[in-house]
Amino acid sequence: MSLDWDEVEGVSLLRWSGVAGVAAVFSGRRGGVSDGAYESLNLGLRSGDDLGRVAENRRLACAAAAVDPARTSSCHQFHSAVVHEAVADPAQPFDDTAVVSPRGDGLVTRLRGRAVVAFGSDCVPVVVARADGTGVGVCHAGWRGLLGGVVEHTVEALGGGDLKAAVGPCAGPDAYAVGADVAEPLRERFGGAALHGPNADLAACARIALERAGVGAVDVAGLCTITDAERFFSYRRDGDACGRQAVIAHLEAVNG
């Protein structure tokens, strides 16, 4: 599996090395400046945390991921299947507290050095890349987004060809209890692997969606945000006063 923990200047990152020329990291909660319920690397501007601290956390995360905040952007997520393509640099940098992001839950790019971000606190952060290193995309996939097809739309936005992907830390099947209103649609859409007793297996659903969409290799972190309070934020565990982690991905510059 091409997922390994790394630490850069105190910032803990789960680094994906599945495609040469594509850099992607999943952040956790360690290495930032927020305190209290948001300790410490909270990246969510709408989480209720102090905005100045979130801005500094975003700068720290970008530095650790080796991306420029002025060339980094995310979406205003709303559990949709809407995917955008970043065809130019953003109008506002990622660490601007007044940044206005397009509404959607997926973002792809073919521009080198242009970073794309998707947030999560229990929902699945996913990165998908073209195996030849010419495109990368990220998406935020909760159960609504999974049912709506956000994963497939992200794959589609990258075009055909050989693709690889990674499924990051999310609510795990041992802890994510759901009712029949969620369980049955997931079972119908993704089969029996979507459930683990009375709980949902969001990572399995994301993996199945990727494979059905034609992604040839999928790495799955297998880490639970709900049960690992030391490393991850979790809305299910902590409620409204909850930070956000993220997946940050970009195409690396070509040497020479």
C-alpha positions in Angstrom: 0.0 0.0 0.0 1.3 3.5 -0.9 0.2 5.3 2.3 2.7 6.2 5.0 2.8 8.6 7.9 5.2 11.5 7.6 5.8 14.6 9.8 6.9 18.0 8.4 7.7 20.7 10.9 5.4 19.1 13.5 2.5 18.6 11.0 1.4 15.0 10.7 0.5 13.8 7.3 -0.6 10.5 5.7 1.3 10.6 2.4 0.1 8.8 -0.7 2.8 7.9 -3.2 0.6 5.9 -5.6 1.5 7.8 -8.8 4.9 9.3 -9.8 4.6 13.1 -10.3 1.5 13.3 -8.1 1.8 14.5 -4.5 -1.1 13.9 -2.1 -1.4 14.0 1.6 -4.2 13.5 4.1 -3.9 15.8 7.1 -4.8 14.9 10.7 -5.3 17.1 13.7 -1.7 17.5 14.8 0.7 20.4 14.2 -1.5 23.5 14.2 -2.2 26.5 16.4 -5.9 26.0 17.4 -6.9 25.0 20.9 -9.7 23.5 22.9 -12.1 21.4 20.8 -10.2 22.5 17.7 -6.8 21.4 18.8 -4.8 21.8 16.7 -4.6 21.7 12.9 -8.2 22.7 12.2 -8.6 23.7 8.5 -12.3 24.5 8.5 -13.2 28.2 8.1 -16.9 27.4 8.9 -16.2 25.2 11.9 -16.7 27.8 14.6 -12.9 28.2 15.3 -11.1 31.5 15.4 -10.6 32.5 11.8 -7.1 33.8 12.3 -6.0 30.4 13.7 -7.6 28.5 10.9 -5.8 30.7 8.4 -2.5 30.0 10.1 -3.3 26.3 10.1 -4.0 26.4 6.4 -0.6 28.1 5.8 1.1 25.4 7.9 -0.7 22.6 6.1 0.2 24.1 2.7 3.9 24.4 3.7 3.9 20.8 5.0 2.3 19.6 1.7 4.7 21.7 -0.3 2.0 23.8 -2.1 1.5 27.5 -2.5 -1.7 28.9 -0.8 -2.0 31.3 -3.7 -2.4 28.2 -6.0 -4.5 26.1 -3.7 -8.3 26.0 -3.4 -11.2 23.9 -2.2 -15.0 23.8 -2.7 -17.9 25.0 -0.5 -19.0 21.4 0.3 -22.6 20.5 0.7 -22.8 16.7 0.3 -23.4 16.9 -3.4 -22.0 15.1 -6.5 -20.9 18.4 -8.1 -17.3 18.4 -9.4 -15.4 21.4 -10.7 -12.2 21.6 -12.7 -9.5 24.1 -11.7 -8.4 25.5 -15.0 -6.7 28.6 -13.6 -5.3 29.8 -10.3 -7.9 30.8 -7.7 -8.9 34.5 -7.3 -8.2 34.3 -3.6 -5.5 32.3 -1.7 -6.5 29.3 0.4 -5.4 31.0 3.6 -7.6 34.1 3.0 -10.4 34.0 5.6 -12.7 35.8 3.2 -12.1 33.2 0.4 -15.2 32.4 -1.7 -15.2 28.8 -3.0 -17.4 27.3 -5.7 -20.2 25.1 -4.3 -19.4 21.4 -4.9 -17.7 18.4 -3.4 -15.0 17.5 -5.9 -12.2 19.4 -7.6 -9.8 18.2 -10.4 -6.9 19.9 -12.1 -4.4 19.2 -14.9 -2.2 22.2 -14.1 1.2 21.6 -12.5 1.6 23.1 -9.1 -2.1 23.8 -8.8 -3.3 22.2 -5.5 -6.8 21.0 -4.9 -8.3 20.3 -1.4 -11.3 18.4 0.0 -12.3 18.5 3.7 -13.7 15.9 6.0 -14.3 15.1 9.7 -15.9 11.6 9.2 -16.8 11.7 5.5 -14.4 10.0 3.1 -11.6 12.1 1.6 -10.6 10.6 -1.8 -7.8 11.3 -4.2 -7.8 10.1 -7.8 -4.9 10.5 -10.3 -4.1 9.6 -13.9 -1.4 7.0 -13.8 0.7 9.1 -16.3 0.7 12.0 -13.8 -1.3 14.4 -16.0 -4.3 15.0 -13.8 -5.4 14.7 -10.2 -8.7 15.1 -8.4 -10.0 15.1 -4.8 -13.5 14.7 -3.4 -15.5 14.7 -0.2 -17.8 11.7 0.0 -20.3 11.3 2.8 -23.1 8.7 2.5 -25.2 11.2 0.5 -22.3 12.0 -1.9 -21.6 8.3 -2.3 -25.2 7.6 -3.2 -25.2 10.7 -5.5 -22.1 9.6 -7.4 -19.5 12.2 -6.4 -16.7 9.6 -6.6 -17.7 8.6 -10.1 -18.1 12.2 -11.2 -14.6 12.9 -10.0 -13.2 10.0 -12.0 -15.2 11.1 -15.1 -13.8 14.6 -14.8 -10.3 13.2 -15.2 -11.2 11.4 -18.4 -10.4 7.9 -19.4 -7.2 5.9 -19.2 -5.3 4.3 -16.4 -6.3 5.7 -13.0 -5.2 5.1 -9.4 -6.7 6.3 -6.2 -6.5 6.4 -2.4 -9.3 6.4 0.2 -8.3 8.4 3.3 -9.3 8.2 7.0 -13.0 8.4 7.7 -15.8 7.0 10.0 -14.9 3.3 10.3 -17.2 0.3 10.1 -16.8 -0.6 13.7 -18.1 2.8 14.9 -20.3 4.4 12.3 -23.8 3.3 13.3 -26.6 4.2 10.8 -30.3 3.7 10.6 -32.2 1.8 7.9 -32.8 5.0 6.0 -29.0 5.1 5.3 -28.2 1.4 5.4 -30.6 0.2 2.8 -29.8 2.7 0.1 -26.1 1.9 0.6 -26.7 -1.8 0.5 -28.8 -1.4 -2.7 -26.1 0.8 -4.4 -22.9 -1.0 -3.2 -23.9 -4.5 -2.1 -23.4 -6.3 1.2 -19.9 -4.8 1.6 -21.4 -1.4 2.3 -22.5 -2.6 5.8 -20.8 -4.1 8.8 -23.6 -5.3 11.0 -25.7 -2.2 11.8 -22.9 0.1 10.8 -21.9 1.6 7.4 -18.5 1.0 5.8 -18.0 4.3 3.9 -14.4 3.4 2.8 -15.7 0.2 1.3 -18.4 2.1 -0.6 -15.8 4.6 -1.9 -13.5 1.7 -3.0 -16.4 0.0 -4.8 -17.4 3.2 -6.5 -13.8 3.8 -7.7 -13.4 0.2 -9.0 -16.8 0.3 -10.8 -15.7 3.6 -12.4 -12.6 1.9 -13.8 -9.9 2.8 -11.4 -7.3 0.1 -11.6 -5.7 0.4 -8.1 -7.2 1.7 -4.9 -5.3 2.1 -1.6 -7.5 2.3 1.5 -6.1 3.9 4.7 -8.4 1.8 7.0 -8.2 4.4 9.7 -11.2 5.5 11.7 -11.8 9.1 12.6 -14.4 8.4 15.2 -12.2 6.1 17.4 -8.9 7.8 16.9 -9.4 11.1 18.8 -5.7 11.7 19.1 -5.1 11.8 15.4 -8.4 12.9 13.8 -11.4 15.3 14.1 -14.8 13.6 14.1 -18.2 15.2 13.9 -19.9 12.0 15.0 -17.8 11.9 18.1 -17.5 15.6 19.0 -20.5 17.3 17.5 -20.6 20.9 16.2 -17.4 22.0 17.9 -15.3 19.9 15.6 -12.4 20.7 13.3 -11.8 19.6 9.8 -8.9 17.7 8.2 -8.3 17.4 4.5 -6.8 15.8 1.5 -4.4 18.1 -0.4 -3.1 17.0 -3.9 -1.2 18.5 -6.7 0.8 17.7 -9.8 4.5 18.2 -9.2 6.6 20.3 -11.4 8.6 18.5 -14.1 12.4 18.8 -13.5 14.3 20.4 -16.3 
